[in-house]
């Protein structure tokens, strides 16, 4: 059975803006790695109208981002896409997590801290992830660790990004013999790096098989 970990990181992404407007909550919707382009995050900001205005006004001076665009606004929530600067990339631990079989279920930032809720395959994977964070000079504090079942929406279910990548790979013939599209061609089409695509495909297939294959029956 998988484990659910709750932890906090001292993440530099939007740190100065979060500190300037501490009542606004930031929720990460998607993390995007593109070949030859800065990594991007799609995220919601949640708060009252005045705070959201102050938050957006502070974005151009935030050292962790290179650019941003507002995608939508509904009922006290604004959706942004941000491109990370070199300072911000330090806090992008997505690839580290994927390589260790870790799936982020929730990322919420407010004020100084960024809290994570993640499905992890083992305690060893969590320890390795913590070391990866330390290598990035990110302070890691574990707040909770408990068993997770299917109702936890953990790694047994595909994330939105994994579902999107697997569907595109299937439609373009990546799984056919012989393949109708290479990993490099598919990565270019999805505007992500070869490494990120390979990790997404592996994790997506693992999650799908874990969810669909029956348990071994020794009787």
N, C-alpha and C positions, 0 to 999 in steps of 0.2 A: 504494500500500500504506500502511496506517495505521502510526502510530508508537506505541510503548509508552513511557511516561515513569514513572520512579520518583522521588519527591521527598518532602521532609519539610516540614511546616508547624508553626509555633509556635502551635498551635490552643488557644484558651482553654477549649474544651468539656471538662469533667471534668478540667481541668489540676490543680487542687488535690488532687482525690481520687487521680489517677494518681501524683502526687508522693508522697502520703502512703502509698500501697501500690504501690511501683514494680514488684513482681513479678507483678502482675496485668496480663494482656493484654486490651485492649478491641478488639473487632472489630465494625465497623458493618455491620449487616445491611440496613437500609433507612433512607432519609431521606424524611420526610413533611412536605409543606407544606399546611396547611389554611387555608381562608378564615376570618378573624377569630379565629384561635386561634394559640397559639405553635407554631413548628415543632417537630417531634418526630423523635427518632432511635430506631430499634430496634437494639439492640446486645447482643453477647455479652460477658461477662467470663469470663476463663479463668484458673484458678489453683488452689492448694490450698484446702481448706475454711477454714482459719484466715484466709488472706488475703482470700478472698471475703467472709467475715463482716466483716472490717475495712473492706473496700471499701464494702460496703453501709451500714455504720454511718456512714461519712463522707459519704455522698450528701446527706443533708438539709442539710448546711452548705456544700455546694459552690455558689459564687455563679453558676455557669454554667447551673444548672437551676432550674426552678420546681417541678417535681414529678416523681416517678418511680413506676413499678410493676414488680414482678417478674412476668414472664410464665411462666417455666419454669425448671427446674433439672435438669440431667442430667450425670452423670460429670464433675464439676469445672468445669462451665460453667453460668452463669446468664444468662437472657435478660431484658432490661429494655426498657421503653419510657420514654423521658425527654422531658419538655417543656422547651424551652430558655428561659432568661431573656434579657434584652437583652444581657447579657454573653456568653452562649453563642451568640446569633444571629450575632455577629460572625464566628464560626468556621464558619458554615453557608455554604459556597461552592457548594452544589449547583446553585443557579439560575445562577450565573455559568458554571459548567462546562457545563450543558445548553445555554445560549445560544451557547456557543462550539463545540458539537459534541463535547464531552469526556465520556467515560463512565468513571466510577470503577469499577475492577475489584476493588480491595481497599483498605480503610482500616483500619489497625491502630495503636492507641495504646498506649504503655507509658512510664511515668515522665514525662520532660519532653516527648518528641516524639510526633508523629503522622505515620506514614508512609503514603504513597499510592502505588497502582499504577493507572495510568489509560491508556486508549486515547485518542489525540489525532489529529485529522485533519491537522494540519500544525504546523510549528515556530511559525508565526505565531500559531496558536491558543494554543499553550503560552505564548508571550510575553505575549499578551493576558491569559491567566489569571493569570500571575505579577503583572502590573500590577494586576489586580483584587484579588489578595491583598494587595499593598502598599497599595492604597487602604483596605483593612480593617486595616492595620497588622499583618499576619501575615507573619512572616519566612518566606521561601521558599528552600529549598535543593534544587537538582536533583542527584540522585544517579546517574541513568542515563537514557539515551535510546537506543532501538534500534528496528529495524524489527519490526513485528508481523504475523504471518500468521493464518490462520484458527485455528490451534491455540492462539493466545494468548487465545481467547475474548474477542476485542475487540469493537469496535462493530458488526461484521457480524452479531452475534447479539443478540437482544433480551434486555434485562435483565428480571428478574422483575417489576419495577414497570411497565416499558413493556408487557410482555405482558398484565399485569392491566388496564391502562388501555385498550389497544387492544381487548381482548376485550370489555370493558364497553361501549366506544363502538360496537363492531360490533353487539352484542346489543341495544343501546338505539336503534339506527337513526341514529347520528350520521353515517354515511357514505352513507345513502340519499338519493335525490333525489325529492321534497324531504326534508329532514332531519326525523326524528321527535322529535329532542331537540336543544336548543341547547347551545352550549358552556357557558353559564352554568348550565343545568339539570344537565348532566353533571358539572360541577365541584362543584356542591352535593351531588350524589349521592355523589361520590367523596370529599367533604370536603377538597378542595384548592382553591387559588385558580385563577381563570381563566388567569392567566399560567403557573402551573406546569403546568396541564393542557395548554395549547396547546404548551408546550415538550416535554412528554412525548410527545404525539401526533406532533409533527414529527420528533423524534429517533427514535421507535419506527418510524415509516414509513420514514425514511431508512435505518435499520439493516436493516429487513426487505428493502427494495428492493436495497440494496447486497449483501445475502447471496443474493438469489434471482435477480436479473437477470444474464444472461450477459454476459461481456465483449464489447465491440464486435469484430466479425469483419470485417476489411477485405479478406479474400481473396474 
